[in-house]
């Protein structure tokens, strides 16, 4: 029973808001607990907005000016400050720590604190990386397999603490109304107040100032809109550039850098829509009930960070390189030009009239634009509903199959519910053109052969672990043989890794296997072999489930195609057929 809980959220405001379902779920799970949020000074002002938090700890590294008179003595000051801060935290006797930050620095902090029950990224006494919970292990590999991920960070964060996120949404503490903000609100009831967030933490993620300006003029001239541009102080120049490019400047107000978070929240609540890049302002607005028109460019990926609530519209370039991989610095960010002001204007104008999102007429399968509406499926799981009816391709099928697999193995450890497979297939039939299912069948046949190769190596590794367990438990263990078995396991693991690297479609499975093995440590050979064998068994189990899911989906989708006669062996061994 956790009574004193510490949550590390040393990232950005948007990430903090995305933890609110987790924090609420933990408060329900441990109603008598005290929950403390540890944050950096950059985003400490967001803490009062986070519900169910009893206390906060702020690490203030901004007090050390690294740009002026920087000497070795300053490093000593930082070390002493950090040491004193961590000693103070140690003395508070937390019995559960949830680390939602994935930096090496946070892992070292957690290791230093020595709290017994840890969820998330940390390290052992030797500095070796450990990722304790299955969902946090998934978090560690998802970043390298983004095109096969459908989980929002809210689901990953909540799952890591054992919180069922079904039906939950992000939420914040509503600020008190401040009359000082009345001057920025519409004077006439017929005015439509629309917010713009033209800036973002990374410049490459931003829609162009010209696009925002063109959209502003369209909305003002056709919907009687008033525009407020939000942002932090460093984004005021972007806001000024947007205004300088507009015709109807008198209907636009620049509030970038002029509001605190409480004032920002109140103004966002008054906005009917917020047009925004992927930012913390987007999540705050969604929590306040404002409709979002979200723009996702470069590294921003809607499956990961779309606003976790119903009825928002998301635009993303539908090109093969989107989203960028982390660590990639693109010198030709073409994705921002695929989404056009006319696309957003058409969607917003129609929503004002009908209160529903409809795909703009000028967008079709050749437009290279993805458009999604956020919502929840029949099982109350968060999902993005595609509005453009593209042809179903193998990666679409694999992405949803992985979602079913991870929901099963990371949470319930049970077989996949057949109704969930049926639900996914129904979504495919309604939202995609599935007429070319035969081509996907042929492609999957080759991938099943790769999965079979990986499974063979996992079975071989499992047997080697059994030999080590048997040999090390005897009185006369043969050290030379044990060494040979260990070398053979290292070789098998390398082969599994190479198969994953050369076949991206199966890499999420091999990456999870490698991530689990990171947690295997110690100097007891027998216990090491037991834990390693568990990793092989989990990999074998996941491959079997993954194949069953894919074969079941293909069988159902094939049956729905008129005149389709399967000539493939892919339907073999599908339960229920």
Helices and strands as residue ranges (DSSP letters): E 4-8, H 13-18, H 20-29, E 34-40, G 41-49, E 55-59, H 72-90, E 96-99, H 104-113, E 118-123, E 129-131, H 134-142, G 146-148, H 153-160, G 179-184, E 192-197, G 203-205, H 209-223, E 225-230, G 233-235, H 236-244, G 249-251, E 252-254, H 261-270, E 273-277, H 280-287, E 291-296, H 302-305, E 313-317, H 335-338, H 341-354, E 369-376, E 382-386, H 394-407, I 408-412, H 418-431, H 437-473, H 479-502, H 504-518, H 525-559, G 569-571
